[in-house]
Amino acid sequence: MSEHPTAKPRPDLLKWGLWGGALLGVAAVVYIIAQASTNPGRGGDLKALAKGEMSKLSFPAEAAAPPATSFVNDKGERLRLADLRGKVLVVNVWATWCAPCQIEMPTLAKLAAEYEGKPVEVMAISIDKGEDDQAKARAFIAKNAPLKFYLDPSAKLPFDLKPAAMGMPTTVIYGADGVEKARLAGEADWSTPEAKAVIDKVLAEE
């Protein structure tokens, strides 16, 4: 019985196969770049932005919705954080007796001004008790426009966060989906490029 040698691929077929594989690889790279440019926030890693003034950012182990604790606005109307779902929320819990809170407040005002007209709400919620301290808090916020006055007269909000706030100030960032994305315990400069990069990343994930 005669034996036939194993057929070898024709050089022209091998060449076209290599070119086809290369073209597929290029197409895949172009597709990935196009997807990244149209959806810059998808799959983003906020942890990579925890540097500079944002180096103290911490990230929740599990997706957590905001507490149902109610507070009042400058008109005395009661609301909850869930009522603002659809916006990126930068929630700062503060009090007039907290010196670091007062130091960072102008930077939060600058952050609020930076995102005016966009679906971002910077909310400084006072936990001051007593009419005198609450009046001081209202006057202090009035000097830091465009921030609005919010008050939690029960002072429950920092304890109802999961996990509870460890001290003042505490700033919690919620995405438009109503889920906590990150928080920062202590004072920070929220007018810096590092802070804006974090908010822009969360905003891009709408």
C-alpha positions as CSV (number, residue, x, y, z in Angstrom):
1,M,0.0,0.0,0.0
2,S,1.4,3.3,-1.0
3,E,1.8,6.1,1.6
4,H,0.9,9.7,0.9
5,P,3.0,12.4,2.6
6,T,1.2,14.8,4.9
7,A,-0.1,17.7,2.9
8,K,1.6,21.0,3.6
9,P,-0.4,24.3,3.6
10,R,0.1,26.3,0.5
11,P,2.2,29.4,1.1
12,D,-0.4,31.8,-0.3
13,L,-3.1,30.3,2.0
14,L,-0.8,30.6,5.0
15,K,-0.1,34.3,4.1
16,W,-3.7,35.2,3.9
17,G,-4.5,33.4,7.1
18,L,-1.8,35.4,8.9
19,W,-3.1,38.7,7.4
20,G,-6.7,37.7,8.4
21,G,-5.7,37.1,12.0
22,A,-3.8,40.4,12.1
23,L,-6.8,42.3,10.7
24,L,-9.1,40.7,13.3
25,G,-6.7,41.7,16.1
26,V,-6.7,45.3,14.8
27,A,-10.5,45.4,14.6
28,A,-10.7,44.1,18.2
29,V,-8.4,46.9,19.4
30,V,-10.3,49.5,17.5
31,Y,-13.6,48.3,19.0
32,I,-12.2,48.4,22.6
33,I,-10.9,51.9,22.1
34,A,-14.3,53.0,20.7
35,Q,-16.2,51.5,23.6
36,A,-13.9,53.2,26.1
37,S,-14.4,56.6,24.4
38,T,-18.1,56.3,24.4
39,N,-18.4,54.8,27.9
40,P,-15.5,56.3,29.8
41,G,-16.9,55.5,33.2
42,R,-18.0,51.9,32.7
43,G,-15.9,49.5,34.6
44,G,-13.8,52.4,36.0
45,D,-11.9,51.9,39.2
46,L,-12.4,54.7,41.8
47,K,-9.6,53.3,43.9
48,A,-7.1,54.5,41.3
49,L,-8.2,58.0,42.0
50,A,-7.6,57.8,45.7
51,K,-4.6,60.1,45.7
52,G,-3.7,63.6,46.8
53,E,-6.6,65.2,48.7
54,M,-8.6,62.1,48.0
55,S,-6.1,59.6,49.5
56,K,-8.3,59.0,52.5
57,L,-11.2,57.8,50.4
58,S,-12.6,54.4,51.5
59,F,-14.9,52.1,49.5
60,P,-17.8,50.0,50.6
61,A,-17.4,46.3,50.6
62,E,-21.0,45.9,49.5
63,A,-23.4,48.2,47.6
64,A,-25.3,50.2,50.2
65,A,-28.3,52.5,49.7
66,P,-28.5,55.7,51.8
67,P,-30.2,55.6,55.2
68,A,-33.9,56.4,55.4
69,T,-33.1,59.1,58.0
70,S,-35.1,62.3,57.2
71,F,-33.8,65.8,57.5
72,V,-35.1,69.3,56.5
73,N,-34.1,71.8,53.9
74,D,-34.0,75.6,54.3
75,K,-37.8,75.7,53.9
76,G,-38.4,73.2,56.7
77,E,-39.5,70.6,54.3
78,R,-38.7,67.0,55.2
79,L,-36.8,64.8,52.7
80,R,-34.6,61.8,52.5
81,L,-31.5,61.1,50.4
82,A,-33.4,58.6,48.3
83,D,-35.7,61.4,47.1
84,L,-32.7,62.7,45.1
85,R,-32.0,59.5,43.3
86,G,-30.9,60.1,39.8
87,K,-28.3,62.6,40.8
88,V,-24.7,62.1,42.1
89,L,-24.8,63.2,45.7
90,V,-21.9,64.5,47.7
91,V,-23.3,64.3,51.3
92,N,-21.2,66.1,53.9
93,V,-22.2,65.6,57.5
94,W,-21.0,68.5,59.7
95,A,-21.6,70.7,62.7
96,T,-20.6,74.2,63.8
97,W,-18.6,72.9,66.8
98,C,-16.4,71.0,64.3
99,A,-13.5,73.2,63.3
100,P,-12.3,70.9,60.4
101,C,-15.9,71.0,59.0
102,Q,-15.8,74.8,58.8
103,I,-12.3,74.8,57.2
104,E,-13.4,72.5,54.4
105,M,-16.8,74.1,53.8
106,P,-15.6,76.7,51.3
107,T,-14.0,74.0,49.2
108,L,-17.4,72.1,49.1
109,A,-19.0,75.4,47.9
110,K,-16.4,75.6,45.1
111,L,-17.2,72.0,44.2
112,A,-21.0,72.8,44.1
113,A,-20.3,75.8,41.9
114,E,-18.2,73.6,39.5
115,Y,-21.1,71.3,38.9
116,E,-24.0,73.8,38.7
117,G,-26.4,72.8,35.9
118,K,-25.2,69.1,36.1
119,P,-26.9,66.2,37.9
120,V,-24.7,66.6,41.0
121,E,-25.9,67.8,44.4
122,V,-23.4,68.8,47.1
123,M,-25.3,68.6,50.3
124,A,-23.9,69.9,53.6
125,I,-26.2,68.5,56.3
126,S,-25.8,70.0,59.7
127,I,-26.4,67.9,62.8
128,D,-26.4,70.9,65.2
129,K,-28.9,70.8,68.0
130,G,-30.4,73.8,69.8
131,E,-31.8,76.9,68.1
132,D,-28.7,79.0,68.6
133,D,-26.3,76.5,67.0
134,Q,-28.8,75.8,64.2
135,A,-29.1,79.5,63.5
136,K,-25.2,79.7,63.4
137,A,-25.2,76.8,60.9
138,R,-27.8,78.5,58.7
139,A,-25.8,81.7,58.7
140,F,-22.5,79.9,58.0
141,I,-23.9,78.1,55.0
142,A,-25.3,81.4,53.7
143,K,-21.7,82.6,53.5
144,N,-20.8,79.6,51.4
145,A,-23.1,79.9,48.4
146,P,-24.2,78.0,46.3
147,L,-24.5,75.5,49.1
148,K,-28.0,75.1,50.5
149,F,-28.9,74.7,54.1
150,Y,-29.9,71.2,55.3
151,L,-30.4,70.2,58.9
152,D,-30.8,66.8,60.7
153,P,-32.1,68.0,64.1
154,S,-32.1,64.5,65.4
155,A,-28.4,64.1,64.6
156,K,-29.1,60.5,63.6
157,L,-27.7,60.5,60.1
158,P,-24.1,59.9,60.9
159,F,-25.1,56.9,63.0
160,D,-27.5,55.5,60.4
161,L,-24.9,55.3,57.7
162,K,-23.6,51.8,57.1
163,P,-21.0,51.7,58.6
164,A,-21.6,54.5,60.9
165,A,-19.5,57.7,60.5
166,M,-16.5,57.6,62.8
167,G,-16.4,61.4,63.3
168,M,-17.0,64.8,61.7
169,P,-16.7,65.8,59.0
170,T,-17.7,62.7,57.0
171,T,-18.5,63.0,53.3
172,V,-20.3,60.2,51.4
173,I,-20.6,60.0,47.6
174,Y,-23.6,58.3,46.1
175,G,-24.0,57.5,42.5
176,A,-27.1,58.3,40.4
177,D,-28.3,54.7,41.1
178,G,-28.6,55.6,44.8
179,V,-25.7,53.4,45.9
180,E,-22.7,54.6,48.0
181,K,-19.5,54.7,45.8
182,A,-17.0,56.1,48.3
183,R,-16.6,58.1,51.5
184,L,-14.0,60.2,53.1
185,A,-13.6,60.7,56.9
186,G,-12.1,63.9,58.0
187,E,-11.3,67.2,56.3
188,A,-10.3,67.5,52.6
189,D,-10.0,70.1,49.9
190,W,-12.9,69.4,47.6
191,S,-11.9,72.1,45.1
192,T,-8.9,70.1,43.9
193,P,-8.5,68.3,40.5
194,E,-8.3,65.0,42.5
195,A,-11.7,65.6,43.9
196,K,-13.2,66.6,40.6
197,A,-11.7,63.5,39.0
198,V,-13.6,61.3,41.5
199,I,-16.9,63.1,40.9
200,D,-16.5,63.0,37.2
201,K,-15.9,59.2,37.3
202,V,-19.0,58.7,39.4
203,L,-21.0,61.0,37.1
204,A,-19.8,59.1,34.0
205,E,-21.2,55.9,35.5
206,E,-24.9,57.1,35.3
